[in-house]
Each structure stands twice: as C-alpha cells, then as structure tokens.
Amino acid sequence: MPTRSIRSTAPRKPKPRGRPPRQSPPQSASPQAASAPGERPHGHWTFLSNHAHVLILLARDSSLVLREVATRVGITERAVQRIIADLESEGFIEREKIGRRNHYRIRTDLKLRHPIESHRTIGDLISLVHVPDANDSRD
C-alpha cells in the first residue's frame, strides 16, 4: 500500500524574493578608509557624485591608476572605467597613453552640466575642493 505524507495545515512563511538586504561593508584598517581626526565617519551619501570624485582625483594626479581611484572613491574599478568613459565621451577629460599608463587632462574651461550649476565650470568645482600641498605658496 502506498504511503501518503501528511502536510501541516499551519501557514507557511513566504520565501524571500530578490536580493538579500544590503549590509554595511566591514570597516577597513587602510589609511584611505579611516577618517581624519575630528571628522565624522562617512555616511551613505555625499554631496558630490562619484563622477565629481573621480574628476577631482584625476585633477590632483593625472596619472593615477584606476585601481587607486576606485579605492579612494570607494567604488569598483569597473565603475571607475564607466565614469571615465562618460567623462571622456562628453569631452570633460582627454586621455593620453604614455607607455603602459594613461594620463588624463581635465578640461577645466567646460561648464557643469546641470542647469542649477551651469554658470560654473569644471575648474570652479576643482578649485572649490582644492587641497593645497606643502609646495603650494597660496595663502
């Protein structure tokens, strides 16, 4: 005689669909990830976009490798590649291959894209967040 399984009549919990909830990445001990003394820890958003962050880093050092840009911005190397492609296709940066490395020239004379800030240039944005180094003679 075949056996029959008896099912429970209790309601089942629905299976979760989609991606699991996003968890915060573990804190890194690297110097780039650490906040400077007196600074608040980084939140989930910033006032500037990743495009702006990449542009600012390349303005500071035009020969940074994409891996280093990705680490400093906190995004993947592939995301940096897409951002570079966006900036290059819109004419905001020009790429020059020197040996095995790329060097980037920022077009500081071009206007920012959004109507709210279109009265300003890329150079204005970069000078807003300029960090003088020890050799900088500005007061």
C-alpha positions in Angstrom: 0.0 0.0 0.0 1.5 3.4 -0.9 2.2 5.8 1.9 0.9 9.3 1.9 2.7 12.2 3.5 0.7 14.3 5.8 1.1 18.1 5.3 0.8 20.5 8.1 -2.1 22.9 8.0 -0.1 25.7 9.6 0.5 28.7 7.3 3.9 28.7 5.6 6.3 31.6 5.8 6.8 33.2 2.3 10.2 32.6 0.8 12.3 35.8 0.5 12.5 37.1 -3.1 15.1 39.2 -4.7 18.4 40.3 -3.2 19.1 39.9 0.5 19.2 43.2 2.4 22.4 45.2 1.9 24.8 45.1 4.8 27.4 47.7 5.5 30.9 46.6 4.5 33.3 45.8 7.3 35.5 48.8 8.3 38.9 48.6 6.7 42.1 49.4 8.6 43.5 51.1 5.5 44.5 54.8 5.8 42.2 55.8 2.9 39.2 54.4 4.7 39.9 56.0 8.1 38.5 59.4 8.8 40.9 62.2 9.8 40.8 63.2 13.4 37.7 65.3 14.2 35.8 64.2 11.1 32.6 62.3 11.2 32.6 58.8 9.8 31.3 58.5 6.2 27.6 58.1 5.8 25.7 56.5 2.9 25.6 59.6 0.7 27.8 62.6 -0.1 27.2 66.0 -1.6 29.2 65.2 -4.7 28.7 62.4 -7.2 31.1 59.6 -8.0 31.7 61.4 -11.3 32.8 64.5 -9.4 35.0 62.5 -7.1 36.8 60.8 -10.0 37.3 64.1 -11.8 38.7 65.7 -8.7 41.2 62.9 -8.1 42.3 63.0 -11.7 42.8 66.7 -11.4 45.0 66.2 -8.4 47.1 63.5 -10.0 46.5 62.8 -13.8 48.5 59.6 -13.7 46.5 57.7 -11.0 45.7 54.1 -12.0 42.1 53.3 -12.0 42.5 50.8 -9.1 43.8 53.6 -6.9 40.9 55.9 -8.0 38.4 53.2 -7.2 39.9 52.6 -3.7 39.9 56.3 -2.9 36.3 56.9 -4.1 35.1 53.6 -2.6 33.6 52.1 -5.8 34.7 49.3 -8.1 37.3 49.6 -10.7 34.7 48.8 -13.3 32.5 51.7 -12.1 35.5 54.0 -12.5 36.0 52.7 -16.0 32.4 53.6 -16.8 32.8 57.0 -15.2 36.0 57.7 -17.2 34.1 56.7 -20.4 31.3 59.1 -19.6 33.6 62.0 -18.8 35.7 61.3 -22.0 32.6 60.9 -24.3 31.3 64.3 -23.0 34.7 65.9 -23.5 35.4 66.7 -19.9 38.6 64.8 -19.9 41.1 63.7 -22.6 43.1 60.6 -22.3 46.7 60.3 -23.4 48.5 57.0 -23.4 52.1 57.3 -22.2 53.8 53.9 -22.1 51.5 51.5 -20.4 49.7 54.2 -18.3 47.0 56.7 -19.1 47.3 60.3 -18.3 44.2 62.5 -18.1 43.8 66.1 -19.0 40.9 67.9 -17.4 39.0 70.4 -19.5 38.6 73.0 -16.7 37.0 75.6 -19.1 33.9 73.5 -19.7 30.6 74.3 -17.9 29.0 72.0 -15.4 26.0 70.1 -16.9 23.1 70.6 -14.6 21.1 73.9 -15.1 21.5 74.8 -11.4 25.3 74.9 -11.7 25.7 75.5 -15.4 27.0 79.1 -14.6 30.1 77.4 -13.2 33.0 75.5 -14.8 34.8 72.3 -14.0 37.7 74.4 -12.9 35.4 76.2 -10.3 34.5 72.8 -8.9 38.0 71.6 -8.7 39.2 74.8 -7.1 36.4 74.6 -4.5 37.8 71.3 -3.2 41.5 72.1 -3.8 43.8 70.8 -1.1 47.0 72.8 -1.1 50.1 70.7 -0.6 53.3 71.7 1.2 54.8 73.2 -2.0 51.7 75.4 -2.7 52.6 79.1 -1.9 48.9 80.3 -1.8 47.8 81.9 1.5 
